Amino acid sequence: MTSHARPRLLLVHGLLGSLSYFEPRRYLPGVDVLTPDLAGYGRRRGEDAGLTLPDQAAMLARLLREAAGGPAWVLGHSVGGAVAMLLADMVPDLVRGLISVEGNFTLKDAFWTGRIAALTDADWAAEYGAMEAAPAAWLEKSGIEASDERVAWARAILANQPYTTVQKMAQSVLDTTAAPDYLGCVGRVLARAAPLYLVGGEQSAAGWDVPDWVLSQARRVCVQPRAGHMMMLEDPAAFCRIVEAILYDGNCRSGA
């Protein structure tokens, strides 16, 4: 590590935010955890400008320079994985390592965002409203048992941003990951010294379209048992054990 004894960790949420709902600081007491809202989300939901992945990465770069006090590990979940990759390419001096949690690499990873971006505003507003009205049904449709705690978390996740933010970000996912230079960005990040760790859920990792050359250069692939894409909602303690192991010694102890 560095002379700073506690590792710093920036958590970048995906299409739906934030990643503060499961209280990661409670599970990672030895880590300085940052869980910012991206533009258009949470406390920044009124910020209509900057709802593209590159603009979100630039906002996080400013945060790292101004608030983090030095280089940090960056963890990105789903769409947040693409934002984290852009961030690492933009300010390599501020990123100690990357943890991609089923982060987007190709358009094959954008199956949900692609569908959202193709809907009319009215159709997506209606669909999102139905999700907000029935968070338990949304979880169960995703294959997640709807316990009281998970339903409360799902309600908070869905209320964190307006449907318009989700649709604009979904379009940016398509625009960004379809561009030829996006995988060039990934290649530049891997060519530098910062390590890349890949984390997936046992029930969803098989559908994650990670290019073979990325797999071969990743430091390690970690799988969380009995979990899917929303693994931190399903079992936050197990998820944080994997993250903690990466930060401290690079070993992915993924058992429950």
LUMKOL-39896 format. One line per 4 residues: number of its first residue (from 1); their letters; for each residue x, z, y of N, C-alpha, C. Coordinates in steps of 0.1 Angstrom, whole numbers, plus 5000, padded with zeros to 4 digits. Atoms other than C-alpha are relative to their C-alpha. Layout:
N
NUM) a) X:Z:Y:X:Z:Y:X:Z:Y | ...
This chain:
256
1) mtsh) 5008:5000:4988:5000:5000:5000:5009:5000:5012 | 4992:4999:4988:5012:5006:5036:5002:5014:5003 | 4999:4986:4996:5021:5037:5055:4986:5007:5002 | 5013:4994:4999:4984:5041:5060:4995:5004:4986
5) arpr) 5002:4996:5013:4975:5062:5030:4987:4995:4994 | 5013:5004:5005:4939:5053:5027:4998:4985:5002 | 5002:5014:4999:4931:5017:5019:4987:4997:5009 | 5011:5005:4992:4907:4999:5044:4993:4989:4992
9) lllv) 5008:5010:5007:4878:4979:5029:4989:4995:5009 | 5011:5007:4992:4856:4955:5048:4990:4994:4990 | 5010:5005:5009:4823:4948:5029:4992:4989:5008 | 5007:5011:4993:4808:4914:5038:4987:4997:4991
13) hgll) 5013:5002:5008:4771:4912:5027:4997:4985:4999 | 5004:5014:5002:4755:4880:5015:4988:4995:5008 | 5011:5006:4993:4724:4861:5025:4990:5010:5005 | 5007:4989:4996:4705:4893:5026:5009:5012:5002
17) gsls) 4991:4989:4997:4721:4924:5042:4993:5013:4999 | 4986:5000:4999:4735:4948:5044:5006:5006:4987 | 4994:4993:5012:4759:4965:5019:5001:5015:5003 | 4999:4985:4997:4754:5000:5035:4989:5007:4992
21) yfep) 5012:4993:5006:4721:5007:5016:5004:5009:4989 | 4997:4992:5011:4738:5021:4985:5011:5011:5003 | 4991:4990:4996:4761:5044:5005:5014:4999:4993 | 4987:5002:5007:4795:5030:4993:5010:5011:5004
25) rryl) 4990:4989:4996:4814:5057:5012:4999:5012:4991 | 5003:4988:5009:4798:5083:4989:5008:4998:4986 | 4994:5003:5013:4813:5065:4958:5015:4997:5002 | 4986:5004:4997:4846:5056:4976:5006:5010:5010
29) pgvd) 4997:4990:4990:4856:5089:4993:5015:4998:5005 | 4986:5002:4995:4893:5079:4995:5003:4987:5007 | 4998:5013:4994:4887:5046:5012:4993:4999:5013 | 5006:5002:4987:4880:5037:5048:4991:4987:4999
33) vltp) 5009:5011:5003:4849:5015:5043:4993:4996:5013 | 5008:5006:4989:4834:4992:5069:4989:4991:4995 | 5012:5007:5005:4799:4978:5064:4993:4994:5012 | 5006:5005:4988:4792:4957:5095:4988:4990:4996
37) dlag) 5011:5010:5001:4760:4936:5100:5006:4987:5005 | 4997:5013:4994:4767:4899:5104:4990:4997:5011 | 5009:5004:4990:4752:4882:5134:4986:4996:4995 | 5014:5003:5004:4714:4880:5131:4994:5010:4990
41) ygrr) 5004:4990:5010:4712:4910:5107:5001:5014:5006 | 5000:4986:4997:4704:4947:5111:5000:5002:5015 | 4999:4997:4986:4716:4960:5145:5003:4988:5008 | 4997:5012:4993:4726:4925:5154:4990:4989:4998
45) rged) 5010:5010:5004:4694:4908:5144:4995:4991:5012 | 5004:5008:4988:4687:4896:5180:5010:4990:5004 | 4990:5009:4996:4719:4876:5181:4998:4986:4992 | 5004:5013:5006:4706:4840:5174:5012:4991:4999
49) aglt) 4988:5009:5000:4740:4823:5182:5009:5005:4989 | 4990:4996:5010:4767:4823:5156:4995:5001:4986 | 5006:4999:5014:4745:4819:5125:5006:4989:4991 | 4993:5009:5009:4771:4798:5107:5011:5008:4993
53) lpdq) 4990:4993:5008:4796:4809:5081:5013:5001:5008 | 4988:4999:4992:4826:4800:5103:4999:5010:5012 | 5002:4991:4989:4811:4819:5133:5000:5014:4995 | 5000:4987:5006:4805:4849:5111:5014:5005:4997
57) aaml) 4986:4996:5003:4841:4849:5099:5007:5003:5013 | 4993:4997:4988:4853:4847:5135:4996:5014:5006 | 5005:4987:4996:4831:4877:5144:5007:5011:4992 | 4993:4990:5008:4847:4897:5115:5014:5000:5004
61) arll) 4986:5000:4996:4881:4886:5126:5002:5009:5013 | 5000:4992:4988:4874:4902:5160:4999:5015:4997 | 5002:4987:5004:4862:4933:5143:5013:5006:4994 | 4987:4995:5006:4894:4936:5122:5010:5003:5011
65) reaa) 4990:4998:4989:4915:4932:5153:4998:5012:5009 | 5004:4989:4991:4896:4957:5174:4997:5013:4994 | 5005:4987:5005:4882:4983:5151:5007:5005:4987 | 4995:4996:5013:4899:4983:5117:5014:5007:5001
69) ggpa) 4987:4994:4998:4933:4993:5131:5011:4995:4991 | 4989:5006:5008:4953:4970:5108:4994:4992:4988 | 5005:5009:5011:4950:4948:5077:4991:5008:4991 | 5010:4994:5009:4922:4955:5053:4997:4991:4988
73) wvlg) 5006:5007:5011:4909:4945:5019:4987:4995:5004 | 5013:5006:4997:4879:4922:5022:4992:4997:4988 | 5009:5003:5011:4851:4922:4997:4988:4992:5005 | 5012:5008:4996:4824:4895:5000:4991:4998:4988
77) hsvg) 5010:5001:5011:4792:4894:4979:4993:4987:5003 | 5008:5012:5000:4776:4860:4972:5004:4991:5012 | 4997:5008:4988:4774:4841:5005:5012:5007:5008 | 4989:4992:4993:4797:4869:5019:5013:4996:4994
81) gava) 4988:5004:5006:4823:4857:4995:5006:4988:5007 | 4995:5011:4993:4825:4824:5013:5004:5004:5014 | 4996:4995:4987:4826:4842:5047:5014:5007:4999 | 4988:4993:5001:4854:4864:5034:5012:4990:4998
85) mlla) 4989:5010:5002:4874:4833:5023:5004:4993:5013 | 4998:5006:4987:4870:4817:5057:5008:5010:5009 | 4993:4990:4992:4881:4850:5073:5015:5001:4996 | 4987:4999:5005:4912:4852:5051:5009:4988:5004
89) dmvp) 4993:5012:4995:4922:4816:5061:5002:5001:5015 | 5000:4999:4986:4915:4824:5097:5010:5010:5005 | 4991:4990:4995:4935:4856:5101:5007:5006:4987 | 4993:4995:5012:4958:4860:5070:5007:5013:5002
93) dlvr) 4992:4988:4997:4978:4887:5087:4991:5013:5000 | 5009:4988:5000:4947:4910:5087:4993:5002:4987 | 5007:4999:5013:4936:4905:5051:5011:5003:4989 | 4990:4995:5011:4956:4925:5024:4996:4994:4987
97) glis) 5005:5006:5013:4935:4911:4995:4986:4997:5001 | 5014:5004:5000:4902:4895:4987:4994:5004:4986 | 5008:4997:5012:4875:4907:4962:4988:4991:5002 | 5012:5009:5000:4850:4879:4956:4990:5004:4990
101) vegn) 5011:4995:5009:4818:4893:4941:4990:4989:4998 | 5008:5011:5002:4802:4862:4927:4998:4992:5013 | 5000:5007:4987:4811:4845:4960:4999:4985:4998 | 5002:5014:5001:4802:4809:4967:5013:4992:5000
105) ftlk) 4989:5009:5000:4828:4783:4958:4996:4985:5001 | 5005:5014:4999:4808:4751:4953:4985:5000:5002 | 5015:5001:4998:4773:4738:4959:4992:5004:4988 | 5007:4995:5012:4764:4748:4923:4997:5015:5002
109) dafw) 5003:4986:4997:4766:4784:4936:4989:5002:5010 | 5010:4999:4989:4741:4776:4963:4986:4996:4996 | 5013:5004:5005:4710:4771:4941:4989:5006:5008 | 5011:4993:4993:4689:4797:4960:5000:4995:5015
113) tgri) 4999:5004:4985:4702:4788:4995:4996:4986:5001 | 5004:5014:4999:4697:4751:4987:4985:4999:5000 | 5015:5000:5000:4660:4758:4979:4994:5005:5013 | 5005:4995:4987:4655:4779:5010:5002:4990:5011
117) aalt) 4998:5009:4989:4671:4754:5033:4991:4988:5000 | 5009:5011:5001:4648:4727:5020:4986:5002:5003 | 5014:4996:4997:4616:4746:5027:4997:4998:5015 | 5004:4999:4986:4596:4742:5059:5001:5014:5005
121) dadw) 5000:4987:4994:4597:4771:5083:4988:5008:4995 | 5013:4994:5004:4561:4779:5074:5001:5005:4986 | 4999:4997:5014:4567:4778:5037:5010:5012:4997 | 4990:4989:5003:4598:4800:5038:4995:5013:5006
125) aaey) 5006:4988:4994:4581:4825:5062:4990:5006:4991 | 5010:4995:5009:4552:4828:5037:5007:5006:4988 | 4993:4995:5012:4576:4832:5007:5007:5013:5003 | 4993:4988:4997:4597:4858:5025:4991:5011:5003
129) game) 5010:4990:4997:4567:4877:5037:4995:5006:4987 | 5005:4995:5013:4555:4879:5001:5010:5009:4993 | 4989:4991:5006:4589:4893:4990:5000:5013:5007 | 5001:4988:4993:4587:4919:5017:4989:5009:4997
133) aapa) 5012:4992:5004:4552:4929:5007:5001:5006:4986 | 5000:4996:5014:4561:4933:4971:5015:5001:4995 | 4986:4999:5004:4598:4944:4967:5002:5002:4985 | 4999:4998:5015:4592:4956:4931:4999:4987:4993
137) awle) 5002:5013:5006:4580:4922:4921:5012:4991:5002 | 4988:5008:4998:4610:4906:4937:5011:5004:4991 | 4989:4996:5009:4634:4928:4917:4997:4996:4986 | 5004:5004:5014:4615:4922:4885:5002:4985:4997
141) ksgi) 4998:5014:5001:4616:4885:4891:5015:4997:4998 | 4985:5001:5001:4654:4889:4894:5005:5006:4988 | 4996:4994:5012:4655:4907:4861:5005:5014:5001 | 4995:4987:4997:4661:4941:4876:4988:5010:4998
145) easd) 5010:4989:5001:4641:4972:4865:4997:5006:5013 | 5004:4995:4987:4622:4984:4895:4998:5015:5001 | 5001:4986:4999:4630:5021:4897:4996:5003:5015 | 5004:4996:4986:4618:5041:4928:5012:4998:5009
149) erva) 4989:5001:4991:4653:5041:4942:5003:4985:5003 | 4998:5014:4998:4658:5004:4937:4990:4993:5008 | 5010:5005:4992:4625:4996:4952:5002:5003:5015 | 4997:4996:4986:4634:5016:4983:5012:4992:5006
153) wara) 4989:5008:4996:4667:4998:4985:4996:4986:5003 | 5004:5014:4999:4651:4964:4980:4992:4999:5013 | 5008:5001:4988:4626:4972:5008:5009:5000:5013 | 4990:4999:4989:4656:4981:5031:5007:4987:5002
157) ilan) 4993:5013:5000:4674:4949:5022:4992:4989:5006 | 5008:5010:4995:4645:4927:5029:4996:5002:5015 | 5003:4997:4986:4637:4944:5062:5011:4999:5009 | 4988:5000:4992:4672:4941:5074:5002:4988:5009
161) qpyt) 4998:5012:4992:4669:4906:5088:4987:4992:5000 | 5012:5009:5000:4641:4881:5099:5002:4988:4991 | 5000:5011:5009:4633:4852:5076:5008:4988:5007 | 4993:5011:4993:4647:4828:5103:5015:5001:4999
165) tvqk) 4986:4998:5002:4682:4843:5100:5004:4995:4986 | 4997:5004:5014:4681:4838:5062:5000:4985:4999 | 5001:5014:5002:4671:4802:5065:5011:4993:5007 | 4989:5006:4993:4697:4793:5091:5013:5002:4993
169) maqs) 4988:4997:5007:4724:4810:5071:5001:4991:4987 | 5001:5009:5012:4712:4791:5040:5005:4986:5003 | 4996:5014:4996:4717:4758:5058:5015:5000:5002 | 4985:5000:4998:4752:4768:5068:5008:5001:4987
173) vldt) 4993:4999:5013:4761:4777:5032:5002:4985:4995 | 4999:5013:5005:4753:4741:5023:5010:4992:5008 | 4991:5008:4991:4771:4726:5053:5014:5004:4997 | 4986:4996:5002:4802:4747:5047:5006:4997:4987
177) taap) 4994:5002:5013:4807:4746:5010:4999:4985:4995 | 5000:5014:5004:4798:4709:5008:5012:4992:5007 | 4989:5006:4993:4826:4701:5033:5013:4999:4992 | 4988:5001:5009:4858:4688:5016:5011:5010:5003
181) dylg) 4989:4990:4997:4880:4713:5035:4997:5014:4995 | 5003:4986:5004:4862:4743:5021:5009:5004:4988 | 4991:4997:5011:4881:4742:4988:5014:4999:5004 | 4987:5000:4994:4911:4733:5009:5004:5014:5006
185) cvgr) 4998:4987:4995:4906:4766:5026:5003:5010:4989 | 4998:4991:5012:4904:4784:4992:5015:4998:4996 | 4986:5002:5004:4937:4767:4983:5010:5006:5009 | 4991:4994:4991:4954:4778:5014:5001:5015:4999
189) vlar) 5001:4985:5001:4943:4814:5009:5008:5004:4987 | 4993:4997:5012:4956:4813:4973:5015:4998:5001 | 4986:5003:4998:4989:4799:4984:5008:5011:5007 | 4993:4988:4992:4996:4830:5005:5001:5012:4990
193) aapl) 4996:4988:5008:5006:4864:4992:4988:5009:4997 | 5011:4991:5002:4972:4881:4995:4993:4997:4986 | 5006:5003:5014:4957:4886:4959:4985:4998:5001 | 5014:5002:5001:4923:4874:4949:4995:5006:4987
197) ylvg) 5006:4995:5011:4902:4894:4925:4985:4995:4999 | 5014:5005:5002:4869:4880:4910:4992:5010:4993 | 5008:4990:5007:4841:4904:4901:4986:4993:4998 | 5013:5005:5004:4809:4893:4883:4992:5010:4992
201) geqs) 5008:4992:5009:4780:4908:4865:4999:4994:4986 | 5000:5005:5013:4778:4905:4828:4989:4990:4997 | 5012:5008:5003:4744:4889:4829:4999:4987:5009 | 5000:5011:4991:4752:4864:4857:5013:4992:5002
205) aagw) 4987:5006:4997:4789:4856:4857:5001:4986:4994 | 4999:5013:5006:4784:4827:4833:4995:4988:5009 | 5005:5010:4991:4765:4808:4860:5008:4998:5013 | 4992:5000:4988:4792:4814:4886:5010:4988:4999
209) dvpd) 4992:5013:5000:4809:4780:4894:5014:5002:5006 | 4987:4998:4995:4845:4791:4899:5009:4989:4994 | 4991:5010:5005:4869:4762:4897:5011:5005:4991 | 4989:4995:5009:4895:4764:4869:5013:5004:5007
213) wvls) 4987:4997:4993:4924:4763:4893:4999:5013:5008 | 5002:4987:4993:4909:4793:4912:5001:5011:4989 | 4999:4990:5011:4905:4812:4879:5014:5002:4996 | 4986:4998:5005:4941:4805:4869:5009:5007:5010
217) qarr) 4992:4994:4990:4954:4818:4902:4995:5014:5005 | 5005:4986:4997:4932:4849:4906:5008:5010:4993 | 4993:4989:5006:4949:4882:4900:4993:5005:4988 | 5007:4994:5011:4922:4894:4877:4985:4996:5001
221) vcvq) 5014:5002:5000:4886:4887:4867:4994:5013:4994 | 5006:4987:5004:4865:4919:4864:4985:4998:4998 | 5014:5001:5003:4830:4921:4848:4994:5013:4999 | 5007:4988:5000:4805:4948:4854:4989:4999:4988
225) prag) 5009:5001:5011:4786:4955:4821:4985:5002:5004 | 5014:4998:4999:4748:4953:4819:4995:4999:5014 | 5004:5002:4986:4744:4940:4854:5000:4985:5003 | 5001:5013:4995:4736:4908:4872:5006:4998:5014
229) hmmm) 4994:5004:4987:4742:4892:4906:4999:5012:5010 | 5001:4989:4990:4730:4923:4925:5005:5013:4993 | 4995:4989:5008:4752:4946:4905:5002:5013:5007 | 4998:4988:4992:4758:4971:4933:4986:5007:5002
233) ledp) 5013:4994:5000:4720:4977:4934:4997:5006:4987 | 5004:4996:5013:4717:4980:4897:5008:5013:4996 | 4992:4988:5004:4746:5005:4892:5012:5001:5010 | 4990:4999:4990:4765:5013:4924:5012:5008:4996
237) aafc) 4989:4992:5004:4787:5039:4907:5010:4992:4992 | 4992:5009:5008:4800:5014:4881:5007:4989:5009 | 4994:5010:4991:4805:4988:4908:5011:5006:5008 | 4989:4994:4992:4825:5011:4930:5012:5005:4992
241) rive) 4988:4997:5008:4847:5022:4901:5009:4987:4998 | 4992:5013:5001:4857:4985:4897:5007:4998:5013 | 4994:5002:4987:4864:4982:4934:5011:5010:5002 | 4989:4989:4998:4884:5015:4935:5012:4996:4992
245) aily) 4989:5003:5008:4905:5004:4906:5008:4988:5005 | 4993:5011:4994:4913:4971:4923:5009:5005:5012 | 4993:4996:4988:4923:4988:4955:5012:5009:4997 | 4989:4991:5003:4945:5014:4939:5011:4996:4990
249) dgnc) 4989:5003:5010:4962:4999:4909:4997:4986:4994 | 5002:5014:5005:4947:4964:4902:4994:4999:4987 | 5007:5000:5013:4931:4974:4869:4985:5001:5002 | 5015:5001:4999:4894:4966:4865:4994:5008:4989
253) rsga) 5007:4992:5009:4879:4995:4847:4985:4999:5002 | 5014:5004:4998:4844:4981:4843:4990:5007:4992 | 5009:4993:5009:4829:5005:4818:4990:5008:5009 | 5010:4992:4993:4797:5024:4828:5004:5014:5000
